[in-house]
Amino acid sequence: MSRTVARSQWGIGRIRTAWKTAHEPVPRVSVRTRRLAYAVPLVVLPSSVWRLPAMFDSGISAGERLYIPMLSLVSELLAFTAIGLIARWGEMFPRWLPKLRGRSVPVWVAVVPAAVGATVLTAVFSLLSPLTTFMGKTIRGDALPPDAPGQGTGLASLWFYSCYAPLVLWGPLLAVLTVAYWRRRRGGRVAAAAG
C-alpha cells in the first residue's frame, strides 16, 4: 500500500515540477508581461469550451465530432505557446529534445512564428470577424445564415458573443509578448557582446 502511495505522490510530484518548469518565467520578465502571457490561454478558453457541446448535435458526421474537440485542443495548445515567450523553454531548448537540449533558442525561431501568428490572429479575430459580423456576412462574404450562433437573440446569442469576444485580444496580446521577448533577448545579446 505504501509503495502505491509513494508512486502516486512521485507521479504527482513530477507533474507539478513539469508544470512549474513550463510556466516559470525567466528572471528578466516583468510582472505585467507575465500576466499578459498567462492571459492568452484564458482568452482562448471560452470559445474552446463553447464549441464542445456541438459534438453531440444530431446530423453531424464522425469527422465533425472529432474535428470539434481537436480544434479546441489545438487552439489551447497554440495559445499556450505564448507562455514560451516568457518561460525558460522559450530561451533554452528543453532537455527532452535530443540534439538541441541545453542550447539557446535562436531569437528568430520564436519571434518569426509569433509575429506571423499575432498578425494573422489580429487580422482574423480583431478586424475581420467583428467587421463581417457587423455586416451580416461570413468571412468568405456569404450572407450569415439565420441559424448562425450570433444571429439569434436572447441568452444564446449573449452566450456566444461572451465566449468569442475575448478572441479579439489574442492577436494583440501575442504581438505585445513578441515585442517584449525580442527586446529582452536582443538586449541580452547586446549586453553579452559589449561585455
C-alpha positions, -999 to +999 in steps of 0.1 A: +000+000+000+028+025+009+045+018-024+013+027-043+010+059-023+047+067-029+044+060-066+013+082-070+030+110-050+061+107-071+040+109-103+021+139-090+054+155-079+068+150-114+037+166-129+039+196-105+076+200-114+069+198-151+040+223-148+061+247-127+090+244-152+067+251-181+053+282-165+083+296-146+092+329-162+128+339-168+141+365-142+140+395-166+103+393-173+081+419-157+050+410-137+028+428-163+043+407-191+039+375-171+002+383-166-003+390-203+013+357-212-008+338-187-039+356-200-035+343-236-047+307-229-075+321-208-087+344-236-090+314-259-106+290-234-142+303-235-145+297-273-129+263-269-154+253-243-184+269-261-179+247-292-177+214-274-214+207-270-217+209-308-200+174-308-233+160-296-255+177-322-275+153-343-268+152-380-231+158-379-206+133-392-180+113-372-153+135-387-170+166-374-174+150-340-136+145-340-128+179-356-146+200-329-126+188-298-094+187-319-100+224-329-104+233-292-074+213-282-051+228-309-064+263-301-054+259-265-020+244-273-013+273-297-024+297-270-001+280-245+029+287-267+026+324-258+039+313-223+071+302-241+078+339-248+083+345-210+094+310-199+128+293-198+118+268-225+114+298-249+150+307-244+167+274-238+157+241-256+142+216-231+163+186-221+138+162-237+149+174-272+178+151-280+202+171-302+191+206-291+188+202-253+206+229-233+212+251-264+199+286-266+168+291-288+177+314-316+156+346-313+142+343-348+129+308-340+105+323-315+099+358-330+091+349-366+063+324-359+050+345-330+049+377-352+032+358-380+007+343-356+000+377-340-006+393-374-029+365-386-048+364-353-053+401-352-065+402-388-090+374-383-103+379-348-097+416-341-105+430-375-122+407-400-146+387-377-161+418-360-164+436-393-181+407-412-204+400-382-214+437-382-221+435-419-240+402-416-216+382-437-193+353-432-155+357-437-160+344-472-185+371-480-217+350-479-247+362-460-248+348-425-274+321-422-304+329-399-294+300-376-258+312-371-250+314-334-246+352-333-277+358-354-301+347-326-314+368-298-315+364-261-293+342-239-280+320-267-266+350-287-253+366-255-235+334-245-220+331-280-206+366-280-193+365-244-174+333-253-160+346-286-154+383-278-122+375-258-106+362-290-103+398-301-074+401-276-054+370-287-035+386-316-027+419-299-016+402-267+007+379-287+021+409-305+029+427-272+046+395-259+065+390-291+080+425-290+088+421-253+106+388-260+125+403-289+136+433-269+146+412-239+166+386-259+182+413-281+191+433-251+208+402-236+227+396-267+239+433-269+250+432-233+269+399-239+287+414-270+296+446-251+310+426-221 
